[in-house]
Amino acid sequence: MGLCACTQQPVADVGNGRYALLAVSASGGYAGSHEEAIERANDYCGRFHQQAVIDGFDDRPQLGPQGEHTSSVVFICAAPRALRF
C-alpha cells in the first residue's frame, strides 16, 4: 500500500457484474485515493482469482474534515491477462 492513511469502506455490488467502492486518502491527493481504490479493487477481485478492470473514478471536489481526498470507483472483475512474449 502507498503512504496514506486510508479509511476502508465496503465494496458494493451495483449490478450487472459491476462493483463500487469509496477510497479516502489523507495524503497523496486524488492520486493517493485512486491508488488506494485500485489496490482495494484488485484485492477484492483477487479473492476470485481475477483482476479489477476500472470503469471510472468519481472524485469528490470537497476535502474532508482532516483534509482528506475521497474518490469512488466502479469496476468489474475479469480473468487476469496473460503476458505473452
N, CA, C and O atoms as a Maestro MAE file, in Angstrom:
{
 s_m_m2io_version
 :::
 2.0.0
}

f_m_ct {
 s_m_title
 :::
 protein
 m_atom[340] {
  # First column is atom index #
  i_m_mmod_type
  r_m_x_coord
  r_m_y_coord
  r_m_z_coord
  i_m_residue_number
  s_m_chain_name
  s_m_pdb_residue_name
  s_m_pdb_atom_name
  i_m_atomic_number
  :::
  1 25 0.844 -1.167 0.000 1 A "MET " " N  " 7
  2 3 0.000 0.000 0.000 1 A "MET " " CA " 6
  3 2 0.892 1.234 0.000 1 A "MET " " C  " 6
  4 15 2.022 1.181 0.487 1 A "MET " " O  " 8
  5 25 0.397 2.349 -0.543 2 A "GLY " " N  " 7
  6 3 1.134 3.597 -0.608 2 A "GLY " " CA " 6
  7 2 1.243 4.260 0.754 2 A "GLY " " C  " 6
  8 15 0.821 3.700 1.766 2 A "GLY " " O  " 8
  9 25 1.808 5.448 0.771 3 A "LEU " " N  " 7
  10 3 1.997 6.191 2.007 3 A "LEU " " CA " 6
  11 2 0.762 7.016 2.329 3 A "LEU " " C  " 6
  12 15 0.798 8.244 2.256 3 A "LEU " " O  " 8
  13 25 -0.317 6.358 2.682 4 A "CYS " " N  " 7
  14 3 -1.530 7.091 3.011 4 A "CYS " " CA " 6
  15 2 -2.228 6.436 4.187 4 A "CYS " " C  " 6
  16 15 -2.136 5.226 4.395 4 A "CYS " " O  " 8
  17 25 -2.914 7.245 4.936 5 A "ALA " " N  " 7
  18 3 -3.774 6.729 5.998 5 A "ALA " " CA " 6
  19 2 -5.171 6.692 5.401 5 A "ALA " " C  " 6
  20 15 -5.818 7.730 5.262 5 A "ALA " " O  " 8
  21 25 -5.632 5.519 5.052 6 A "CYS " " N  " 7
  22 3 -6.858 5.381 4.274 6 A "CYS " " CA " 6
  23 2 -7.973 4.751 5.096 6 A "CYS " " C  " 6
  24 15 -7.735 3.887 5.940 6 A "CYS " " O  " 8
  25 25 -9.168 5.193 4.835 7 A "THR " " N  " 7
  26 3 -10.337 4.658 5.508 7 A "THR " " CA " 6
  27 2 -10.965 3.593 4.621 7 A "THR " " C  " 6
  28 15 -11.187 3.829 3.434 7 A "THR " " O  " 8
  29 25 -11.250 2.431 5.183 8 A "GLN " " N  " 7
  30 3 -11.851 1.341 4.422 8 A "GLN " " CA " 6
  31 2 -13.367 1.460 4.425 8 A "GLN " " C  " 6
  32 15 -13.980 1.632 5.478 8 A "GLN " " O  " 8
  33 25 -13.962 1.369 3.262 9 A "GLN " " N  " 7
  34 3 -15.401 1.318 3.081 9 A "GLN " " CA " 6
  35 2 -15.708 -0.005 2.389 9 A "GLN " " C  " 6
  36 15 -14.867 -0.506 1.642 9 A "GLN " " O  " 8
  37 25 -16.887 -0.589 2.614 10 A "PRO " " N  " 7
  38 3 -17.190 -1.874 1.981 10 A "PRO " " CA " 6
  39 2 -17.365 -1.745 0.462 10 A "PRO " " C  " 6
  40 15 -17.710 -0.686 -0.063 10 A "PRO " " O  " 8
  41 25 -17.113 -2.869 -0.220 11 A "VAL " " N  " 7
  42 3 -17.349 -2.961 -1.663 11 A "VAL " " CA " 6
  43 2 -18.836 -3.232 -1.864 11 A "VAL " " C  " 6
  44 15 -19.412 -4.093 -1.199 11 A "VAL " " O  " 8
  45 25 -19.456 -2.490 -2.786 12 A "ALA " " N  " 7
  46 3 -20.888 -2.641 -3.054 12 A "ALA " " CA " 6
  47 2 -21.097 -3.276 -4.422 12 A "ALA " " C  " 6
  48 15 -20.420 -2.921 -5.387 12 A "ALA " " O  " 8
  49 25 -22.030 -4.212 -4.506 13 A "ASP " " N  " 7
  50 3 -22.429 -4.811 -5.776 13 A "ASP " " CA " 6
  51 2 -23.471 -3.872 -6.384 13 A "ASP " " C  " 6
  52 15 -24.554 -3.699 -5.824 13 A "ASP " " O  " 8
  53 25 -23.146 -3.264 -7.534 14 A "VAL " " N  " 7
  54 3 -24.066 -2.309 -8.156 14 A "VAL " " CA " 6
  55 2 -24.807 -2.915 -9.351 14 A "VAL " " C  " 6
  56 15 -25.471 -2.197 -10.099 14 A "VAL " " O  " 8
  57 25 -24.693 -4.237 -9.531 15 A "GLY " " N  " 7
  58 3 -25.451 -4.935 -10.563 15 A "GLY " " CA " 6
  59 2 -24.688 -5.114 -11.853 15 A "GLY " " C  " 6
  60 15 -23.712 -4.412 -12.118 15 A "GLY " " O  " 8
  61 25 -25.143 -6.060 -12.653 16 A "ASN " " N  " 7
  62 3 -24.553 -6.370 -13.962 16 A "ASN " " CA " 6
  63 2 -23.067 -6.699 -13.870 16 A "ASN " " C  " 6
  64 15 -22.301 -6.377 -14.779 16 A "ASN " " O  " 8
  65 25 -22.652 -7.346 -12.767 17 A "GLY " " N  " 7
  66 3 -21.250 -7.721 -12.600 17 A "GLY " " CA " 6
  67 2 -20.335 -6.574 -12.255 17 A "GLY " " C  " 6
  68 15 -19.114 -6.705 -12.329 17 A "GLY " " O  " 8
  69 25 -20.916 -5.444 -11.877 18 A "ARG " " N  " 7
  70 3 -20.125 -4.251 -11.534 18 A "ARG " " CA " 6
  71 2 -20.132 -4.049 -10.027 18 A "ARG " " C  " 6
  72 15 -21.096 -4.379 -9.336 18 A "ARG " " O  " 8
  73 25 -19.026 -3.497 -9.538 19 A "TYR " " N  " 7
  74 3 -18.853 -3.222 -8.118 19 A "TYR " " CA " 6
  75 2 -18.386 -1.782 -7.941 19 A "TYR " " C  " 6
  76 15 -17.849 -1.173 -8.866 19 A "TYR " " O  " 8
  77 25 -18.595 -1.249 -6.743 20 A "ALA " " N  " 7
  78 3 -18.158 0.109 -6.444 20 A "ALA " " CA " 6
  79 2 -17.573 0.143 -5.038 20 A "ALA " " C  " 6
  80 15 -17.980 -0.618 -4.160 20 A "ALA " " O  " 8
  81 25 -16.623 1.030 -4.844 21 A "LEU " " N  " 7
  82 3 -16.082 1.258 -3.515 21 A "LEU " " CA " 6
  83 2 -15.659 2.705 -3.393 21 A "LEU " " C  " 6
  84 15 -15.468 3.403 -4.390 21 A "LEU " " O  " 8
  85 25 -15.516 3.140 -2.166 22 A "LEU " " N  " 7
  86 3 -15.124 4.505 -1.842 22 A "LEU " " CA " 6
  87 2 -13.778 4.437 -1.151 22 A "LEU " " C  " 6
  88 15 -13.617 3.680 -0.194 22 A "LEU " " O  " 8
  89 25 -12.808 5.212 -1.613 23 A "ALA " " N  " 7
  90 3 -11.480 5.251 -1.007 23 A "ALA " " CA " 6
  91 2 -11.198 6.664 -0.525 23 A "ALA " " C  " 6
  92 15 -11.470 7.642 -1.221 23 A "ALA " " O  " 8
  93 25 -10.650 6.753 0.675 24 A "VAL " " N  " 7
  94 3 -10.321 8.037 1.283 24 A "VAL " " CA " 6
  95 2 -8.834 8.033 1.589 24 A "VAL " " C  " 6
  96 15 -8.324 7.096 2.204 24 A "VAL " " O  " 8
  97 25 -8.134 9.081 1.163 25 A "SER " " N  " 7
  98 3 -6.697 9.172 1.379 25 A "SER " " CA " 6
  99 2 -6.364 10.487 2.064 25 A "SER " " C  " 6
  100 15 -6.746 11.561 1.600 25 A "SER " " O  " 8
  101 25 -5.646 10.387 3.175 26 A "ALA " " N  " 7
  102 3 -5.249 11.590 3.914 26 A "ALA " " CA " 6
  103 2 -4.039 12.257 3.285 26 A "ALA " " C  " 6
  104 15 -3.734 13.403 3.614 26 A "ALA " " O  " 8
  105 25 -3.345 11.572 2.391 27 A "SER " " N  " 7
  106 3 -2.192 12.163 1.720 27 A "SER " " CA " 6
  107 2 -2.159 11.683 0.282 27 A "SER " " C  " 6
  108 15 -2.778 10.673 -0.055 27 A "SER " " O  " 8
  109 25 -1.450 12.393 -0.556 28 A "GLY " " N  " 7
  110 3 -1.312 11.975 -1.946 28 A "GLY " " CA " 6
  111 2 -2.376 12.527 -2.866 28 A "GLY " " C  " 6
  112 15 -2.386 12.200 -4.052 28 A "GLY " " O  " 8
  113 25 -3.285 13.366 -2.350 29 A "GLY " " N  " 7
  114 3 -4.319 13.944 -3.189 29 A "GLY " " CA " 6
  115 2 -5.192 12.882 -3.826 29 A "GLY " " C  " 6
  116 15 -5.351 11.784 -3.292 29 A "GLY " " O  " 8
  117 25 -5.760 13.225 -4.982 30 A "TYR " " N  " 7
  118 3 -6.615 12.259 -5.672 30 A "TYR " " CA " 6
  119 2 -5.808 11.079 -6.189 30 A "TYR " " C  " 6
  120 15 -6.338 9.974 -6.302 30 A "TYR " " O  " 8
  121 25 -4.536 11.291 -6.505 31 A "ALA " " N  " 7
  122 3 -3.695 10.166 -6.927 31 A "ALA " " CA " 6
  123 2 -3.621 9.134 -5.808 31 A "ALA " " C  " 6
  124 15 -3.646 7.933 -6.074 31 A "ALA " " O  " 8
  125 25 -3.531 9.584 -4.568 32 A "GLY " " N  " 7
  126 3 -3.492 8.671 -3.426 32 A "GLY " " CA " 6
  127 2 -4.788 7.906 -3.255 32 A "GLY " " C  " 6
  128 15 -4.769 6.705 -2.988 32 A "GLY " " O  " 8
  129 25 -5.926 8.596 -3.408 33 A "SER " " N  " 7
  130 3 -7.202 7.889 -3.269 33 A "SER " " CA " 6
  131 2 -7.455 6.967 -4.456 33 A "SER " " C  " 6
  132 15 -8.082 5.921 -4.295 33 A "SER " " O  " 8
  133 25 -6.973 7.340 -5.661 34 A "HIS " " N  " 7
  134 3 -7.094 6.444 -6.822 34 A "HIS " " CA " 6
  135 2 -6.255 5.196 -6.598 34 A "HIS " " C  " 6
  136 15 -6.708 4.084 -6.866 34 A "HIS " " O  " 8
  137 25 -5.023 5.378 -6.105 35 A "GLU " " N  " 7
  138 3 -4.144 4.235 -5.844 35 A "GLU " " CA " 6
  139 2 -4.780 3.293 -4.829 35 A "GLU " " C  " 6
  140 15 -4.774 2.076 -5.015 35 A "GLU " " O  " 8
  141 25 -5.324 3.854 -3.765 36 A "GLU " " N  " 7
  142 3 -5.985 3.046 -2.740 36 A "GLU " " CA " 6
  143 2 -7.182 2.302 -3.341 36 A "GLU " " C  " 6
  144 15 -7.380 1.121 -3.058 36 A "GLU " " O  " 8
  145 25 -7.972 2.981 -4.160 37 A "ALA " " N  " 7
  146 3 -9.149 2.362 -4.773 37 A "ALA " " CA " 6
  147 2 -8.747 1.207 -5.684 37 A "ALA " " C  " 6
  148 15 -9.377 0.151 -5.654 37 A "ALA " " O  " 8
  149 25 -7.716 1.392 -6.487 38 A "ILE " " N  " 7
  150 3 -7.256 0.342 -7.398 38 A "ILE " " CA " 6
  151 2 -6.739 -0.858 -6.612 38 A "ILE " " C  " 6
  152 15 -7.054 -2.001 -6.944 38 A "ILE " " O  " 8
  153 25 -5.951 -0.605 -5.574 39 A "GLU " " N  " 7
  154 3 -5.440 -1.697 -4.744 39 A "GLU " " CA " 6
  155 2 -6.583 -2.494 -4.114 39 A "GLU " " C  " 6
  156 15 -6.566 -3.725 -4.111 39 A "GLU " " O  " 8
  157 25 -7.564 -1.785 -3.589 40 A "ARG " " N  " 7
  158 3 -8.689 -2.470 -2.942 40 A "ARG " " CA " 6
  159 2 -9.537 -3.233 -3.953 40 A "ARG " " C  " 6
  160 15 -10.008 -4.333 -3.664 40 A "ARG " " O  " 8
  161 25 -9.735 -2.653 -5.145 41 A "ALA " " N  " 7
  162 3 -10.498 -3.346 -6.186 41 A "ALA " " CA " 6
  163 2 -9.764 -4.623 -6.603 41 A "ALA " " C  " 6
  164 15 -10.389 -5.670 -6.770 41 A "ALA " " O  " 8
  165 25 -8.444 -4.540 -6.769 42 A "ASN " " N  " 7
  166 3 -7.673 -5.729 -7.133 42 A "ASN " " CA " 6
  167 2 -7.669 -6.758 -6.009 42 A "ASN " " C  " 6
  168 15 -7.723 -7.958 -6.277 42 A "ASN " " O  " 8
  169 25 -7.607 -6.313 -4.756 43 A "ASP " " N  " 7
  170 3 -7.687 -7.235 -3.621 43 A "ASP " " CA " 6
  171 2 -9.025 -7.961 -3.627 43 A "ASP " " C  " 6
  172 15 -9.082 -9.171 -3.405 43 A "ASP " " O  " 8
  173 25 -10.108 -7.216 -3.883 44 A "TYR " " N  " 7
  174 3 -11.442 -7.809 -3.914 44 A "TYR " " CA " 6
  175 2 -11.534 -8.856 -5.020 44 A "TYR " " C  " 6
  176 15 -11.969 -9.983 -4.779 44 A "TYR " " O  " 8
  177 25 -11.127 -8.485 -6.228 45 A "CYS " " N  " 7
  178 3 -11.207 -9.416 -7.356 45 A "CYS " " CA " 6
  179 2 -10.242 -10.588 -7.185 45 A "CYS " " C  " 6
  180 15 -10.521 -11.697 -7.640 45 A "CYS " " O  " 8
  181 25 -9.115 -10.344 -6.534 46 A "GLY " " N  " 7
  182 3 -8.134 -11.392 -6.306 46 A "GLY " " CA " 6
  183 2 -8.688 -12.557 -5.507 46 A "GLY " " C  " 6
  184 15 -8.206 -13.683 -5.633 46 A "GLY " " O  " 8
  185 25 -9.699 -12.299 -4.683 47 A "ARG " " N  " 7
  186 3 -10.329 -13.380 -3.922 47 A "ARG " " CA " 6
  187 2 -10.985 -14.393 -4.853 47 A "ARG " " C  " 6
  188 15 -11.202 -15.541 -4.465 47 A "ARG " " O  " 8
  189 25 -11.300 -13.977 -6.074 48 A "PHE " " N  " 7
  190 3 -11.926 -14.839 -7.074 48 A "PHE " " CA " 6
  191 2 -10.934 -15.221 -8.175 48 A "PHE " " C  " 6
  192 15 -11.329 -15.703 -9.236 48 A "PHE " " O  " 8
  193 25 -9.629 -14.997 -7.911 49 A "HIS " " N  " 7
  194 3 -8.553 -15.270 -8.877 49 A "HIS " " CA " 6
  195 2 -8.751 -14.463 -10.157 49 A "HIS " " C  " 6
  196 15 -8.500 -14.947 -11.261 49 A "HIS " " O  " 8
  197 25 -9.207 -13.222 -9.984 50 A "GLN " " N  " 7
  198 3 -9.409 -12.315 -11.107 50 A "GLN " " CA " 6
  199 2 -8.712 -10.994 -10.802 50 A "GLN " " C  " 6
  200 15 -8.138 -10.824 -9.726 50 A "GLN " " O  " 8
  201 25 -8.764 -10.063 -11.744 51 A "GLN " " N  " 7
  202 3 -8.216 -8.730 -11.527 51 A "GLN " " CA " 6
  203 2 -9.281 -7.695 -11.846 51 A "GLN " " C  " 6
  204 15 -10.226 -7.956 -12.589 51 A "GLN " " O  " 8
  205 25 -9.105 -6.510 -11.264 52 A "ALA " " N  " 7
  206 3 -10.071 -5.435 -11.469 52 A "ALA " " CA " 6
  207 2 -9.842 -4.749 -12.809 52 A "ALA " " C  " 6
  208 15 -8.708 -4.519 -13.229 52 A "ALA " " O  " 8
  209 25 -10.948 -4.431 -13.462 53 A "VAL " " N  " 7
  210 3 -10.932 -3.600 -14.662 53 A "VAL " " CA " 6
  211 2 -11.736 -2.357 -14.286 53 A "VAL " " C  " 6
  212 15 -12.945 -2.429 -14.063 53 A "VAL " " O  " 8
  213 25 -11.050 -1.222 -14.218 54 A "ILE " " N  " 7
  214 3 -11.656 0.020 -13.736 54 A "ILE " " CA " 6
  215 2 -12.550 0.617 -14.813 54 A "ILE " " C  " 6
  216 15 -12.133 0.796 -15.957 54 A "ILE " " O  " 8
  217 25 -13.798 0.926 -14.427 55 A "ASP " " N  " 7
  218 3 -14.760 1.554 -15.335 55 A "ASP " " CA " 6
  219 2 -14.677 3.072 -15.236 55 A "ASP " " C  " 6
  220 15 -14.917 3.770 -16.221 55 A "ASP " " O  " 8
  221 25 -14.342 3.588 -14.058 56 A "GLY " " N  " 7
  222 3 -14.203 5.032 -13.917 56 A "GLY " " CA " 6
  223 2 -14.102 5.468 -12.468 56 A "GLY " " C  " 6
  224 15 -14.487 4.740 -11.554 56 A "GLY " " O  " 8
  225 25 -13.575 6.676 -12.274 57 A "PHE " " N  " 7
  226 3 -13.446 7.297 -10.966 57 A "PHE " " CA " 6
  227 2 -14.397 8.476 -10.864 57 A "PHE " " C  " 6
  228 15 -14.720 9.118 -11.864 57 A "PHE " " O  " 8
  229 25 -14.836 8.751 -9.662 58 A "ASP " " N  " 7
  230 3 -15.615 9.955 -9.372 58 A "ASP " " CA " 6
  231 2 -14.982 10.582 -8.136 58 A "ASP " " C  " 6
  232 15 -15.078 10.033 -7.038 58 A "ASP " " O  " 8
  233 25 -14.335 11.729 -8.316 59 A "ASP " " N  " 7
  234 3 -13.648 12.412 -7.224 59 A "ASP " " CA " 6
  235 2 -14.558 13.455 -6.603 59 A "ASP " " C  " 6
  236 15 -15.165 14.266 -7.302 59 A "ASP " " O  " 8
  237 25 -14.643 13.426 -5.287 60 A "ARG " " N  " 7
  238 3 -15.426 14.455 -4.594 60 A "ARG " " CA " 6
  239 2 -14.605 15.741 -4.542 60 A "ARG " " C  " 6
  240 15 -13.447 15.716 -4.126 60 A "ARG " " O  " 8
  241 25 -15.189 16.859 -4.957 61 A "PRO " " N  " 7
  242 3 -14.416 18.100 -5.029 61 A "PRO " " CA " 6
  243 2 -14.053 18.682 -3.656 61 A "PRO " " C  " 6
  244 15 -13.041 19.371 -3.529 61 A "PRO " " O  " 8
  245 25 -14.857 18.417 -2.646 62 A "GLN " " N  " 7
  246 3 -14.571 18.976 -1.331 62 A "GLN " " CA " 6
  247 2 -13.631 18.061 -0.549 62 A "GLN " " C  " 6
  248 15 -13.655 16.841 -0.710 62 A "GLN " " O  " 8
  249 25 -12.802 18.673 0.300 63 A "LEU " " N  " 7
  250 3 -11.923 17.913 1.175 63 A "LEU " " CA " 6
  251 2 -12.673 17.536 2.434 63 A "LEU " " C  " 6
  252 15 -13.605 18.229 2.845 63 A "LEU " " O  " 8
  253 25 -12.262 16.429 3.050 64 A "GLY " " N  " 7
  254 3 -12.852 16.002 4.309 64 A "GLY " " CA " 6
  255 2 -12.363 16.865 5.453 64 A "GLY " " C  " 6
  256 15 -11.521 17.740 5.246 64 A "GLY " " O  " 8
  257 25 -12.874 16.639 6.663 65 A "PRO " " N  " 7
  258 3 -12.519 17.460 7.816 65 A "PRO " " CA " 6
  259 2 -11.031 17.435 8.162 65 A "PRO " " C  " 6
  260 15 -10.532 18.379 8.774 65 A "PRO " " O  " 8
  261 25 -10.322 16.389 7.789 66 A "GLN " " N  " 7
  262 3 -8.884 16.292 8.049 66 A "GLN " " CA " 6
  263 2 -8.061 16.602 6.794 66 A "GLN " " C  " 6
  264 15 -6.859 16.336 6.763 66 A "GLN " " O  " 8
  265 25 -8.701 17.164 5.757 67 A "GLY " " N  " 7
  266 3 -8.013 17.484 4.508 67 A "GLY " " CA " 6
  267 2 -7.862 16.297 3.575 67 A "GLY " " C  " 6
  268 15 -7.061 16.340 2.642 67 A "GLY " " O  " 8
  269 25 -8.628 15.230 3.818 68 A "GLU " " N  " 7
  270 3 -8.503 14.032 3.004 68 A "GLU " " CA " 6
  271 2 -9.273 14.146 1.689 68 A "GLU " " C  " 6
  272 15 -10.253 14.882 1.576 68 A "GLU " " O  " 8
  273 25 -8.793 13.395 0.708 69 A "HIS " " N  " 7
  274 3 -9.419 13.315 -0.607 69 A "HIS " " CA " 6
  275 2 -10.224 12.028 -0.688 69 A "HIS " " C  " 6
  276 15 -9.817 10.997 -0.152 69 A "HIS " " O  " 8
  277 25 -11.376 12.092 -1.364 70 A "THR " " N  " 7
  278 3 -12.250 10.935 -1.488 70 A "THR " " CA " 6
  279 2 -12.559 10.683 -2.961 70 A "THR " " C  " 6
  280 15 -12.900 11.601 -3.705 70 A "THR " " O  " 8
  281 25 -12.435 9.428 -3.361 71 A "SER " " N  " 7
  282 3 -12.758 9.016 -4.721 71 A "SER " " CA " 6
  283 2 -13.589 7.748 -4.660 71 A "SER " " C  " 6
  284 15 -13.356 6.889 -3.811 71 A "SER " " O  " 8
  285 25 -14.553 7.629 -5.554 72 A "SER " " N  " 7
  286 3 -15.254 6.363 -5.708 72 A "SER " " CA " 6
  287 2 -14.841 5.784 -7.052 72 A "SER " " C  " 6
  288 15 -14.488 6.514 -7.979 72 A "SER " " O  " 8
  289 25 -14.891 4.469 -7.141 73 A "VAL " " N  " 7
  290 3 -14.503 3.785 -8.366 73 A "VAL " " CA " 6
  291 2 -15.532 2.696 -8.650 73 A "VAL " " C  " 6
  292 15 -16.042 2.044 -7.738 73 A "VAL " " O  " 8
  293 25 -15.819 2.517 -9.925 74 A "VAL " " N  " 7
  294 3 -16.674 1.426 -10.382 74 A "VAL " " CA " 6
  295 2 -15.777 0.501 -11.187 74 A "VAL " " C  " 6
  296 15 -14.972 0.951 -12.001 74 A "VAL " " O  " 8
  297 25 -15.928 -0.817 -10.949 75 A "PHE " " N  " 7
  298 3 -15.063 -1.776 -11.611 75 A "PHE " " CA " 6
  299 2 -15.784 -3.102 -11.812 75 A "PHE " " C  " 6
  300 15 -16.824 -3.365 -11.208 75 A "PHE " " O  " 8
  301 25 -15.204 -3.928 -12.678 76 A "ILE " " N  " 7
  302 3 -15.640 -5.309 -12.847 76 A "ILE " " CA " 6
  303 2 -14.452 -6.200 -12.524 76 A "ILE " " C  " 6
  304 15 -13.309 -5.744 -12.504 76 A "ILE " " O  " 8
  305 25 -14.726 -7.458 -12.275 77 A "CYS " " N  " 7
  306 3 -13.666 -8.448 -12.077 77 A "CYS " " CA " 6
  307 2 -13.591 -9.300 -13.338 77 A "CYS " " C  " 6
  308 15 -14.610 -9.776 -13.837 77 A "CYS " " O  " 8
  309 25 -12.383 -9.488 -13.844 78 A "ALA " " N  " 7
  310 3 -12.184 -10.262 -15.067 78 A "ALA " " CA " 6
  311 2 -10.976 -11.168 -14.906 78 A "ALA " " C  " 6
  312 15 -10.138 -10.959 -14.028 78 A "ALA " " O  " 8
  313 25 -10.898 -12.177 -15.766 79 A "ALA " " N  " 7
  314 3 -9.752 -13.079 -15.747 79 A "ALA " " CA " 6
  315 2 -8.478 -12.282 -15.961 79 A "ALA " " C  " 6
  316 15 -8.455 -11.359 -16.775 79 A "ALA " " O  " 8
  317 25 -7.417 -12.628 -15.239 80 A "PRO " " N  " 7
  318 3 -6.138 -11.901 -15.435 80 A "PRO " " CA " 6
  319 2 -5.654 -12.039 -16.855 80 A "PRO " " C  " 6
  320 15 -5.845 -13.073 -17.496 80 A "PRO " " O  " 8
  321 25 -5.030 -10.996 -17.338 81 A "ARG " " N  " 7
  322 3 -4.459 -11.032 -18.692 81 A "ARG " " CA " 6
  323 2 -3.147 -11.797 -18.644 81 A "ARG " " C  " 6
  324 15 -2.321 -11.581 -17.757 81 A "ARG " " O  " 8
  325 25 -2.966 -12.677 -19.589 82 A "ALA " " N  " 7
  326 3 -1.734 -13.457 -19.685 82 A "ALA " " CA " 6
  327 2 -0.671 -12.629 -20.398 82 A "ALA " " C  " 6
  328 15 -0.951 -11.977 -21.404 82 A "ALA " " O  " 8
  329 25 0.542 -12.660 -19.870 83 A "LEU " " N  " 7
  330 3 1.655 -11.990 -20.531 83 A "LEU " " CA " 6
  331 2 2.168 -12.919 -21.626 83 A "LEU " " C  " 6
  332 15 2.400 -14.107 -21.401 83 A "LEU " " O  " 8
  333 25 2.338 -12.353 -22.807 84 A "ARG " " N  " 7
  334 3 2.830 -13.144 -23.932 84 A "ARG " " CA " 6
  335 2 4.074 -12.473 -24.467 84 A "ARG " " C  " 6
  336 15 4.102 -11.266 -24.707 84 A "ARG " " O  " 8
  337 25 5.092 -13.273 -24.647 85 A "PHE " " N  " 7
  338 3 6.376 -12.742 -25.137 85 A "PHE " " CA " 6
  339 2 6.675 -13.293 -26.511 85 A "PHE " " C  " 6
  340 15 7.709 -12.968 -27.095 85 A "PHE " " O  " 8
  :::
 }
 m_bond[339] {
  # First column is bond index #
  i_m_from
  i_m_to
  i_m_order
  :::
  1 1 2 1
  2 2 3 1
  3 3 4 2
  4 3 5 1
  5 5 6 1
  6 6 7 1
  7 7 8 2
  8 7 9 1
  9 9 10 1
  10 10 11 1
  11 11 12 2
  12 11 13 1
  13 13 14 1
  14 14 15 1
  15 15 16 2
  16 15 17 1
  17 17 18 1
  18 18 19 1
  19 19 20 2
  20 19 21 1
  21 21 22 1
  22 22 23 1
  23 23 24 2
  24 23 25 1
  25 25 26 1
  26 26 27 1
  27 27 28 2
  28 27 29 1
  29 29 30 1
  30 30 31 1
  31 31 32 2
  32 31 33 1
  33 33 34 1
  34 34 35 1
  35 35 36 2
  36 35 37 1
  37 37 38 1
  38 38 39 1
  39 39 40 2
  40 39 41 1
  41 41 42 1
  42 42 43 1
  43 43 44 2
  44 43 45 1
  45 45 46 1
  46 46 47 1
  47 47 48 2
  48 47 49 1
  49 49 50 1
  50 50 51 1
  51 51 52 2
  52 51 53 1
  53 53 54 1
  54 54 55 1
  55 55 56 2
  56 55 57 1
  57 57 58 1
  58 58 59 1
  59 59 60 2
  60 59 61 1
  61 61 62 1
  62 62 63 1
  63 63 64 2
  64 63 65 1
  65 65 66 1
  66 66 67 1
  67 67 68 2
  68 67 69 1
  69 69 70 1
  70 70 71 1
  71 71 72 2
  72 71 73 1
  73 73 74 1
  74 74 75 1
  75 75 76 2
  76 75 77 1
  77 77 78 1
  78 78 79 1
  79 79 80 2
  80 79 81 1
  81 81 82 1
  82 82 83 1
  83 83 84 2
  84 83 85 1
  85 85 86 1
  86 86 87 1
  87 87 88 2
  88 87 89 1
  89 89 90 1
  90 90 91 1
  91 91 92 2
  92 91 93 1
  93 93 94 1
  94 94 95 1
  95 95 96 2
  96 95 97 1
  97 97 98 1
  98 98 99 1
  99 99 100 2
  100 99 101 1
  101 101 102 1
  102 102 103 1
  103 103 104 2
  104 103 105 1
  105 105 106 1
  106 106 107 1
  107 107 108 2
  108 107 109 1
  109 109 110 1
  110 110 111 1
  111 111 112 2
  112 111 113 1
  113 113 114 1
  114 114 115 1
  115 115 116 2
  116 115 117 1
  117 117 118 1
  118 118 119 1
  119 119 120 2
  120 119 121 1
  121 121 122 1
  122 122 123 1
  123 123 124 2
  124 123 125 1
  125 125 126 1
  126 126 127 1
  127 127 128 2
  128 127 129 1
  129 129 130 1
  130 130 131 1
  131 131 132 2
  132 131 133 1
  133 133 134 1
  134 134 135 1
  135 135 136 2
  136 135 137 1
  137 137 138 1
  138 138 139 1
  139 139 140 2
  140 139 141 1
  141 141 142 1
  142 142 143 1
  143 143 144 2
  144 143 145 1
  145 145 146 1
  146 146 147 1
  147 147 148 2
  148 147 149 1
  149 149 150 1
  150 150 151 1
  151 151 152 2
  152 151 153 1
  153 153 154 1
  154 154 155 1
  155 155 156 2
  156 155 157 1
  157 157 158 1
  158 158 159 1
  159 159 160 2
  160 159 161 1
  161 161 162 1
  162 162 163 1
  163 163 164 2
  164 163 165 1
  165 165 166 1
  166 166 167 1
  167 167 168 2
  168 167 169 1
  169 169 170 1
  170 170 171 1
  171 171 172 2
  172 171 173 1
  173 173 174 1
  174 174 175 1
  175 175 176 2
  176 175 177 1
  177 177 178 1
  178 178 179 1
  179 179 180 2
  180 179 181 1
  181 181 182 1
  182 182 183 1
  183 183 184 2
  184 183 185 1
  185 185 186 1
  186 186 187 1
  187 187 188 2
  188 187 189 1
  189 189 190 1
  190 190 191 1
  191 191 192 2
  192 191 193 1
  193 193 194 1
  194 194 195 1
  195 195 196 2
  196 195 197 1
  197 197 198 1
  198 198 199 1
  199 199 200 2
  200 199 201 1
  201 201 202 1
  202 202 203 1
  203 203 204 2
  204 203 205 1
  205 205 206 1
  206 206 207 1
  207 207 208 2
  208 207 209 1
  209 209 210 1
  210 210 211 1
  211 211 212 2
  212 211 213 1
  213 213 214 1
  214 214 215 1
  215 215 216 2
  216 215 217 1
  217 217 218 1
  218 218 219 1
  219 219 220 2
  220 219 221 1
  221 221 222 1
  222 222 223 1
  223 223 224 2
  224 223 225 1
  225 225 226 1
  226 226 227 1
  227 227 228 2
  228 227 229 1
  229 229 230 1
  230 230 231 1
  231 231 232 2
  232 231 233 1
  233 233 234 1
  234 234 235 1
  235 235 236 2
  236 235 237 1
  237 237 238 1
  238 238 239 1
  239 239 240 2
  240 239 241 1
  241 241 242 1
  242 242 243 1
  243 243 244 2
  244 243 245 1
  245 245 246 1
  246 246 247 1
  247 247 248 2
  248 247 249 1
  249 249 250 1
  250 250 251 1
  251 251 252 2
  252 251 253 1
  253 253 254 1
  254 254 255 1
  255 255 256 2
  256 255 257 1
  257 257 258 1
  258 258 259 1
  259 259 260 2
  260 259 261 1
  261 261 262 1
  262 262 263 1
  263 263 264 2
  264 263 265 1
  265 265 266 1
  266 266 267 1
  267 267 268 2
  268 267 269 1
  269 269 270 1
  270 270 271 1
  271 271 272 2
  272 271 273 1
  273 273 274 1
  274 274 275 1
  275 275 276 2
  276 275 277 1
  277 277 278 1
  278 278 279 1
  279 279 280 2
  280 279 281 1
  281 281 282 1
  282 282 283 1
  283 283 284 2
  284 283 285 1
  285 285 286 1
  286 286 287 1
  287 287 288 2
  288 287 289 1
  289 289 290 1
  290 290 291 1
  291 291 292 2
  292 291 293 1
  293 293 294 1
  294 294 295 1
  295 295 296 2
  296 295 297 1
  297 297 298 1
  298 298 299 1
  299 299 300 2
  300 299 301 1
  301 301 302 1
  302 302 303 1
  303 303 304 2
  304 303 305 1
  305 305 306 1
  306 306 307 1
  307 307 308 2
  308 307 309 1
  309 309 310 1
  310 310 311 1
  311 311 312 2
  312 311 313 1
  313 313 314 1
  314 314 315 1
  315 315 316 2
  316 315 317 1
  317 317 318 1
  318 318 319 1
  319 319 320 2
  320 319 321 1
  321 321 322 1
  322 322 323 1
  323 323 324 2
  324 323 325 1
  325 325 326 1
  326 326 327 1
  327 327 328 2
  328 327 329 1
  329 329 330 1
  330 330 331 1
  331 331 332 2
  332 331 333 1
  333 333 334 1
  334 334 335 1
  335 335 336 2
  336 335 337 1
  337 337 338 1
  338 338 339 1
  339 339 340 2
  :::
 }
}
